């Protein structure tokens, strides 16, 4: 039934979504599917809403307003103007070290040891990431099969800190080929891709079953909860990580931090675009804007409210890139502030169809 038909019946109704907001920080949710499947929700909640994520009035809003006017006993009142948007342009970024370089800072309480991997809930890690670590006690066949029984939700796999693959609940990838020798360090950086928005809410996060190689369960684990700023944050502060030289292309494939500064004369709403980047989180002046994932789509930009920016001053932009940075050359290591959102893009490629760690 259309709005007009309901108005003709003098019926009451709600419109969802009428205003498209933002899922800042780690609070973007997920939807469950059959057989333990799930689909992450985008950071933007602007699902073609009559009022946009930035609070702007759309063509759809105007058409609804015209319709309501036909059934209103009086005038509807003035229409507020949309706020101006500014394209601040490119911000060039510098490498400030990998997750492993800063692990003592980001997991200051140290690892939690256990015979088998512990869930996020047991570790009291509501959102974000946990790094799981163990030693491989035997030589494997070439290749062998690494498998995780119930992964919630996504894991980058490392062998002696070299990324070797991705496991994903969403893509239904729970195993991968691996070749390792006794004594090598196996690590899985597990990401909570979003708490369940509706349906069964008993959805724990992390590694919830055994991790095995060719059916042999791995034991003696350490878990490092990663302490990244959430949202809201009463006292947001940028990371104190300093620029350092990239020593090899492998460092660009590890989860790592990148930092840049930009000047703002007049603070206005804007949108951040991530051409060439894969997946991670972005922080503006210490505030966690949320997850960017342009290769997954459809969202290609993140909304940056003008109130997050320092007017007539220097602002700090930081990325935590989880998979692969386009920073082999300084001229490629940038993000861009644009004045229009891009929310309906197509995926460049899905992470399950191409190895993002190929050098």
C-alpha positions as CSV (number, residue, x, y, z in Angstrom):
1,X,0.0,0.0,0.0
2,X,1.4,3.4,-0.9
3,X,1.5,6.5,1.3
4,X,-1.2,8.1,-0.8
5,X,-3.5,5.2,-0.3
6,X,-2.9,5.2,3.4
7,X,-3.6,9.0,3.6
8,X,-6.8,8.5,1.6
9,X,-7.9,6.1,4.4
10,X,-6.9,8.6,7.1
11,X,-4.6,5.8,8.4
12,X,-1.5,6.3,10.6
13,X,1.8,4.9,9.5
14,X,5.6,5.1,10.1
15,X,8.3,5.5,7.6
16,X,11.5,3.5,8.0
17,X,14.0,4.9,7.3
18,X,12.9,8.5,7.1
19,X,16.3,9.9,8.2
20,X,19.4,8.0,7.3
21,X,21.9,8.2,10.1
22,X,25.5,7.0,10.5
23,X,26.8,3.9,12.3
24,X,30.0,5.5,13.7
25,X,32.8,3.5,15.3
26,X,32.2,-0.2,15.6
27,X,28.4,0.0,16.0
28,X,27.5,-1.0,12.5
29,X,25.5,-4.2,13.0
30,X,24.9,-7.3,10.9
31,X,22.1,-9.6,9.8
32,X,22.1,-13.3,10.3
33,X,21.5,-15.9,7.6
34,X,20.9,-19.6,7.6
35,X,23.7,-22.1,8.5
36,X,25.5,-19.5,10.7
37,X,25.8,-17.0,7.9
38,X,25.8,-13.3,8.3
39,X,26.0,-10.1,6.3
40,X,27.6,-6.9,7.8
41,X,25.6,-3.7,7.7
42,X,27.2,-0.7,6.1
43,X,28.4,2.3,8.1
44,X,25.9,4.5,6.5
45,X,22.2,4.1,7.4
46,X,21.2,6.2,4.4
47,X,19.0,3.6,2.7
48,X,17.7,6.1,0.1
49,X,15.9,7.9,3.0
50,X,13.9,11.1,2.4
51,X,16.4,12.9,4.7
52,X,20.0,12.0,4.0
53,X,22.7,10.8,6.3
54,X,24.0,14.4,6.4
55,X,20.5,15.8,7.3
56,X,19.9,17.1,3.7
57,X,16.4,17.1,2.2
58,X,16.2,14.9,-0.9
59,X,13.9,14.8,-4.0
60,X,12.0,12.0,-2.3
61,X,11.4,14.3,0.7
62,X,10.0,17.0,-1.5
63,X,7.6,14.6,-3.2
64,X,6.4,13.3,0.2
65,X,6.0,16.9,1.4
66,X,3.9,17.7,-1.7
67,X,1.7,14.7,-1.0
68,X,1.2,15.6,2.7
69,X,0.2,19.1,1.7
70,X,-2.8,17.7,-0.2
71,X,-4.1,16.1,3.0
72,X,-3.0,18.8,5.5
73,X,-5.6,21.3,6.9
74,X,-3.0,24.0,6.9
75,X,0.5,25.0,5.7
76,X,3.3,22.6,6.6
77,X,5.8,25.3,7.6
78,X,9.1,26.4,6.1
79,X,11.7,23.9,4.8
80,X,15.1,24.2,6.5
81,X,18.1,24.6,4.2
82,X,20.7,21.8,3.8
83,X,24.1,22.4,5.3
84,X,26.9,23.3,2.9
85,X,29.4,20.6,2.0
86,X,33.1,21.0,1.3
87,X,35.6,19.0,-0.7
88,X,38.8,19.5,1.2
89,X,40.7,17.4,-1.3
90,X,43.6,14.9,-0.9
91,X,45.3,14.2,2.4
92,X,48.6,12.4,2.0
93,X,49.4,9.8,4.6
94,X,52.5,8.4,6.1
95,X,53.1,4.9,7.4
96,X,53.3,4.9,11.2
97,X,53.9,1.2,11.9
98,X,52.1,-2.1,11.9
99,X,49.8,-3.6,14.4
100,X,52.7,-5.8,15.6
101,X,54.9,-2.8,16.1
102,X,52.3,-1.2,18.5
103,X,50.9,-4.4,20.0
104,X,52.2,-3.6,23.5
105,X,50.4,-0.2,23.4
106,X,47.2,-1.5,21.9
107,X,47.0,-4.5,24.2
108,X,48.6,-3.0,27.2
109,X,47.3,-5.6,29.7
110,X,49.1,-8.3,27.7
111,X,47.9,-11.6,26.3
112,X,45.4,-13.9,27.9
113,X,46.6,-17.5,27.8
114,X,44.4,-20.5,27.4
115,X,44.5,-24.1,26.1
116,X,41.9,-23.2,23.4
117,X,40.9,-19.9,21.8
118,X,38.6,-17.7,23.9
119,X,35.6,-15.8,22.6
120,X,35.4,-12.0,22.6
121,X,32.9,-12.2,25.3
122,X,35.1,-14.2,27.7
123,X,37.9,-11.6,26.9
124,X,35.5,-8.8,27.6
125,X,36.1,-7.4,24.1
126,X,32.7,-6.1,22.9
127,X,33.8,-4.8,19.5
128,X,36.7,-4.5,17.1
129,X,39.6,-7.0,17.0
130,X,41.4,-9.8,18.9
131,X,44.8,-11.2,17.8
132,X,45.1,-14.9,18.5
133,X,48.6,-16.5,18.6
134,X,50.0,-20.0,18.9
135,X,53.1,-22.0,17.9
136,X,52.8,-24.8,15.3
137,X,54.2,-27.9,17.0
138,X,54.9,-30.1,13.9
139,X,55.9,-29.9,10.3
140,X,52.9,-29.9,8.0
141,X,52.4,-31.5,4.6
142,X,52.7,-29.3,1.5
143,X,50.0,-28.2,1.4
144,X,48.0,-28.8,4.5
145,X,44.5,-27.6,5.4
146,X,44.1,-24.9,8.1
147,X,40.5,-24.9,9.4
148,X,38.6,-22.9,12.0
149,X,35.4,-24.5,13.3
150,X,33.0,-21.5,13.8
151,X,34.7,-18.2,13.1
152,X,32.8,-15.0,14.0
153,X,33.4,-13.1,11.8
154,X,36.6,-12.5,9.7
155,X,40.3,-13.4,10.2
156,X,43.5,-12.4,8.5
157,X,45.9,-15.3,8.9
158,X,49.7,-14.8,9.5
159,X,52.6,-17.1,9.5
160,X,55.6,-15.6,11.2
161,X,53.8,-12.2,10.7
162,X,53.5,-12.7,7.0
163,X,49.9,-12.5,5.9
164,X,48.9,-15.7,4.0
165,X,45.1,-15.6,3.6
166,X,41.7,-14.5,4.9
167,X,38.9,-16.6,6.4
168,X,35.4,-15.2,6.4
169,X,32.1,-16.2,7.9
170,X,30.3,-13.9,5.3
171,X,32.1,-15.5,2.3
172,X,31.7,-19.0,3.9
173,X,35.5,-19.5,3.8
174,X,36.4,-21.5,6.9
175,X,39.6,-23.2,5.7
176,X,42.7,-22.6,3.6
177,X,45.9,-24.3,2.3
178,X,48.9,-23.7,4.4
179,X,52.5,-25.0,4.6
180,X,54.4,-24.5,7.9
181,X,57.3,-25.9,9.9
182,X,57.5,-26.8,13.6
183,X,58.1,-23.7,15.7
184,X,56.5,-21.2,13.3
185,X,54.1,-18.7,14.8
186,X,50.5,-18.8,13.6
187,X,48.4,-15.7,14.2
188,X,44.8,-14.8,13.4
189,X,43.6,-11.3,13.6
190,X,39.8,-11.8,14.1
191,X,37.4,-9.0,13.4
192,X,33.9,-8.6,14.8
193,X,32.0,-7.4,11.7
194,X,28.9,-6.3,13.7
195,X,26.5,-7.3,16.4
196,X,23.3,-8.8,15.2
197,X,20.6,-6.2,14.5
198,X,17.6,-8.6,14.4
199,X,16.9,-12.3,14.7
200,X,18.7,-14.6,17.1
201,X,20.9,-12.4,19.3
202,X,23.0,-15.3,20.8
203,X,25.8,-14.5,18.4
204,X,29.2,-14.6,20.2
205,X,32.3,-13.3,18.4
206,X,35.8,-14.6,17.9
207,X,37.1,-18.1,17.4
208,X,34.4,-20.3,18.9
209,X,35.7,-23.7,18.1
210,X,38.9,-25.6,17.4
211,X,41.7,-24.4,15.0
212,X,43.2,-27.4,13.3
213,X,45.8,-28.4,10.7
214,X,44.8,-31.5,8.8
215,X,42.4,-32.4,11.7
216,X,45.0,-31.9,14.4
217,X,43.8,-29.3,16.9
218,X,46.2,-26.5,17.9
219,X,46.4,-25.7,21.5
220,X,48.3,-23.3,23.9
221,X,46.8,-20.0,22.6
222,X,47.4,-16.4,23.5
223,X,44.8,-13.7,22.9
224,X,45.5,-10.0,22.6
225,X,42.4,-7.8,22.7
226,X,43.1,-4.8,20.6
227,X,42.2,-1.5,22.2
228,X,41.0,0.9,19.5
229,X,38.9,4.0,20.2
230,X,35.1,3.3,20.0
231,X,32.2,5.7,19.6
232,X,31.2,7.8,21.3
233,X,34.4,8.8,23.0
234,X,34.4,11.5,25.7
235,X,38.0,12.5,25.1
236,X,39.0,11.5,21.6
237,X,42.8,11.7,21.0
238,X,44.9,10.8,17.9
239,X,47.3,7.9,18.3
240,X,50.8,9.0,19.3
241,X,52.4,6.9,16.5
242,X,55.2,8.6,14.6
243,X,56.0,8.2,10.9
244,X,58.6,5.5,10.0
245,X,60.1,4.1,6.9
246,X,58.5,1.2,5.0
247,X,61.2,-1.4,4.9
248,X,59.5,-3.9,2.5
249,X,56.3,-4.4,0.5
250,X,55.3,-7.1,3.1
251,X,54.8,-4.3,5.6
252,X,52.2,-2.7,3.4
253,X,50.3,-6.1,3.5
254,X,50.2,-6.2,7.3
255,X,47.5,-4.5,9.4
256,X,49.1,-1.0,9.9
257,X,48.5,2.6,10.8
258,X,48.8,5.6,8.5
259,X,48.6,9.3,9.5
260,X,48.2,12.6,7.8
261,X,47.3,16.2,8.7
262,X,45.2,18.8,6.9
263,X,44.2,22.4,7.5
264,X,40.6,23.5,7.7
265,X,39.6,27.1,7.5
266,X,35.9,26.7,7.8
267,X,34.6,23.4,9.3
268,X,31.8,22.0,7.2
269,X,30.3,18.6,6.5
270,X,32.3,16.5,4.1
271,X,32.8,12.9,2.9
272,X,35.9,10.7,2.9
273,X,36.8,8.6,-0.1
274,X,39.3,5.7,0.0
275,X,40.5,5.0,-3.6
276,X,43.0,2.2,-3.6
277,X,42.5,1.1,0.0
278,X,40.9,-2.2,0.9
279,X,39.4,-2.4,4.4
280,X,39.9,-0.8,7.8
281,X,38.9,1.9,10.2
282,X,39.4,5.7,10.0
283,X,39.9,8.2,12.8
284,X,39.5,12.0,12.5
285,X,41.0,13.9,15.4
286,X,40.8,10.7,17.4
287,X,37.1,10.0,16.6
288,X,36.3,6.6,15.1
289,X,34.3,7.3,11.9
290,X,33.9,3.6,11.3
291,X,34.8,0.9,8.8
292,X,35.7,1.6,5.2
293,X,35.5,-1.3,2.7
294,X,35.4,0.1,-0.9
295,X,36.3,-3.2,-2.5
296,X,33.2,-4.8,-0.9
297,X,30.8,-2.0,-1.7
298,X,28.3,-0.6,-2.1
299,X,29.4,2.2,0.3
300,X,32.5,4.1,-1.0
301,X,32.5,7.1,1.2
302,X,32.1,7.9,4.9
303,X,30.3,10.9,6.3
304,X,32.4,13.4,8.3
305,X,30.3,15.9,10.3
306,X,31.8,19.3,10.3
307,X,31.6,19.4,14.1
308,X,34.3,16.7,14.1
309,X,36.8,19.1,12.5
310,X,38.9,21.8,14.1
311,X,38.1,25.1,12.4
312,X,41.0,27.4,11.4
313,X,43.4,24.7,12.5
314,X,45.3,21.5,11.8
315,X,43.3,18.2,11.8
316,X,44.7,14.7,12.1
317,X,43.5,11.8,10.0
318,X,44.5,8.2,10.8
319,X,43.8,4.9,9.1
320,X,44.0,1.4,10.5
321,X,44.3,-0.6,7.2
322,X,43.7,-4.2,7.9
323,X,44.6,-5.8,4.6
324,X,46.7,-3.9,2.0
325,X,47.7,-0.2,1.6
326,X,48.3,1.5,-1.8
327,X,51.5,3.1,-0.4
328,X,54.4,1.8,-2.4
329,X,54.8,5.3,-3.7
330,X,54.1,8.4,-1.6
331,X,51.9,9.9,-4.3
332,X,49.5,6.9,-4.1
333,X,49.2,7.0,-0.3
334,X,46.2,9.4,0.2
335,X,42.5,9.6,0.8
336,X,40.2,12.4,-0.4
337,X,37.6,14.6,1.1
338,X,34.7,15.1,-1.4
339,X,31.5,17.0,-1.2
340,X,29.1,14.3,-2.3
341,X,28.4,10.8,-0.8
342,X,29.0,7.7,-2.9
343,X,26.8,5.0,-1.4
344,X,25.8,2.8,-4.4
345,X,29.1,1.7,-5.8
346,X,29.9,-1.7,-7.2
347,X,32.6,-4.1,-5.7
348,X,36.0,-4.0,-7.4
349,X,36.4,-7.6,-6.4
350,X,35.4,-9.8,-3.4
351,X,38.1,-10.7,-1.0
352,X,37.3,-14.4,-1.6
353,X,38.2,-14.2,-5.3
354,X,41.6,-12.6,-5.2
355,X,44.6,-12.8,-2.8
356,X,45.0,-9.2,-1.4
357,X,48.4,-10.2,0.0
358,X,50.1,-11.0,-3.4
359,X,53.2,-8.8,-3.6
